[in-house]
Amino acid sequence: MSIQRLYPGDIFLRMEDGIERVAVLGGGGLLAKELHKVDSDIKLFTKEEVDITKPKTFNKLDLYDTIIHTAALIDNTKVLGNEEDFVTTNIIGTANIVNYCLYMGKRLIYISTDYVYEGYGNHTENDSVHPYNLYAWSKLGGECSVRFVPNHVIIRTSFGTTEFPYESGFDNLFTSKDYVDVIAPLIMDVVNDHKFRGVINVGTDRKSIYEYAIKRNPDVKKSSLGESIDFSLNTTKLQRLNEKKKQGGTDSQTPSTTEKNKEKS
């Protein structure tokens, strides 16, 4: 164990025992809770415990090697009139975590959004970005700072609750979005590959929102946008990562999500 200081009066501890410890920010949110269902060894931190806008709370993360950053304001219908809150949380708050990870040598996993893409479909990680709305701009702002962390992963994804809550779904809005209990294990597979760094799309097959909806709510009705939009993701990189895992090419010290689940059953 070593001791470091970031600000006068702050004491940060660094564990050096070789055991991987994972912390999740935004621990009260939908995704964080689902990630914990996938791997109960990870530690969730709610906003009350670790607030990304308050660096003085970050010392609670000292004993963790990997930080999964899910904390964000996400309701894009509430951006207008609350722009300062979105900037403070999604951009400045993320930059705060980046500075902490840089100083402490942490690995940072950042949950971004597929809405950073232009909406032409089959987007690869190397495609140009042009966020669809201000919420997506705030997430892209977070991405910019995350890239400063040498050991970083940016996950571009989209997910919903375990049920489709609306009466209708668009038949011309296409996506790789899926239900959170489908997406969470895919995210943990990326987290458990310690060799991977950079940007990766996480999603499932291309589908319309209507097709996504009727998977779990067959009574949903069709509706349409004025024009077709396609945020579907090319997930070749994710598929290759999973193929490598099947062939034993990932970090042998870290069991896959599937292996962990088998051990607990």
C-alpha positions, -999 to +999 in steps of 0.1 A: +000+000+000+013+035-009+000+069+002-004+099-022-018+134-020-039+152-047-048+183-027-035+197+006-050+177+034-062+148+011-048+114+016-052+088-012-043+051-007-030+029-035-034-009-032-006-029-047-016-065-040-024-075-076-061-081-068-085-064-093-111-042-077-139-025-097-159+005-086-190+018-104-200+055-102-237+063-105-244+033-084-281+042-079-288+040-117-303+014-139-272+002-156-250+001-124-276-020-106-277-044-136-239-046-138-239-056-101-263-085-109-239-097-135-209-095-111-217-090-075-179-085-067-181-049-081-187-021-057-215+004-064-211+041-053-242+063-053-240+100-058-244+105-020-212+085-016-191+097-045-202+128-063-183+134-096-188+172-091-171+170-057-135+157-060-132+157-022-153+126-022-130+106-046-108+092-018-135+065-014-122+051-048-086+048-037-087+010-031-102+003-066-082-003-097-109+001-124-136+028-123-167+023-144-182+057-149-220+055-154-229+087-135-246+112-157-277+133-163-294+113-191-329+127-198-325+146-231-359+162-227-346+181-197-315+197-212-331+229-223-333+252-193-308+230-174-278+234-197-255+243-168-264+212-148-256+190-178-223+207-185-214+206-148-222+169-144-216+152-178-185+173-189-169+189-159-178+160-136-162+135-160-131+157-163-128+156-125-128+118-126-103+119-154-079+140-133-083+116-104-076+086-126-046+103-142-031+111-108-038+077-093-031+056-123-066+041-125-082+024-154-113+043-165-144+028-183-167+055-196-203+048-206-211+070-236-240+069-261-247+058-297-262+093-302-228+107-308-229+093-343-246+111-372-275+087-377-266+070-410-264+035-396-239+007-392-215+031-374-180+019-367-159+033-339-138+052-365-168+070-380-171+107-377-192+120-349-219+146-349-241+143-318-278+141-324-288+164-294-274+184-266-274+154-243-251+135-268-229+166-270-224+165-233-214+128-235-190+135-263-176+163-241-169+136-215-153+114-241-128+141-250-114+142-215-115+104-210-091+100-239-064+116-217-063+086-194-038+061-209-058+031-197-093+040-209-123+024-225-151+044-241-183+023-245-208+037-270-241+020-263-278+023-257-302+004-234-336+006-219-354-008-188-363-045-188-397-037-202-408-013-230-429+013-212-445+031-241-477+025-261-460+029-295-426+025-311-410+041-342-407+017-372-382+040-390-358+047-361-332+020-362-309+011-334-286-015-318-302-007-285-313-035-262-327-041-228-304-034-199-302-071-188-289-079-223-264-050-225-250-053-190-233-087-196-218-074-228-203-044-210-189-066-183-172-087-209-154-056-222-145-046-186-130-080-179-107-078-210-079-058-193-059-057-226-085-037-245-082+001-246-100+027-268-135+030-282-159+001-286-195-002-297-217-024-275-251-034-288-270-061-305-285-066-341-299-037-360-336-033-354-363-006-354-375+007-321-408-010-329-391-044-333-372-038-301-404-029-283-424-060-293-397-083-280-412-078-245-444-059-252-464-074-281-492-049-277-470-019-287-483+000-318-463+013-347-455+049-352-432+068-375-408+097-375-410+123-403-378+108-417-358+076-411-329+078-387-304+050-382-282+048-351-274+011-355-238+001-346-212-020-363-202-044-335-174-062-353-149-051-327-171-065-299-176-097-318-138-101-323-132-095-286-157-122-277-142-146-302-107-140-288-121-147-253-135-180-265-101-189-279-085-181-246-069-149-258-080-126-230-063-119-197-062-154-181-062-140-146-097-125-151-126-150-156-152-140-181-187-130-170-200-164-181-173-182-161-181-161-130-218-169-133-210-206-136-188-205-105-217-189-085-243-214-097 
